[in-house]
Amino acid sequence: MKNILIAYSKYDPQVGYVQGMNFIAGALLYHCSEEIGFWIFVLLIKNYEIRDVYLPGLPGLYKHTFVIDSLISQYLHNIFKHLVLL
């Protein structure tokens, strides 16, 4: 896992290493080799817009939170009402 995270921090120095990436890398290593795991990690970060979650200021975190909030509101209305009341 350490090798994947170090390689990614060198691959994308603007993001570097951010705590929490280890959960993704660990799950990948459970199913594939380090090399394949690294490239899948890169593709996940790029294709699912996860990179902006890890950028300084966390701009993507707010975007992804809004999307999740909207989906819960639309499709799981009772749960949404419960969460809003908390």
Summary of the structure (lengths in Angstrom):
residues: 86
radius of gyration: 15.8
end to end distance: 37.4
largest distance: 45.9
contacts: 209
relative contact order: 0.10
helix: 76%
strand: 0%
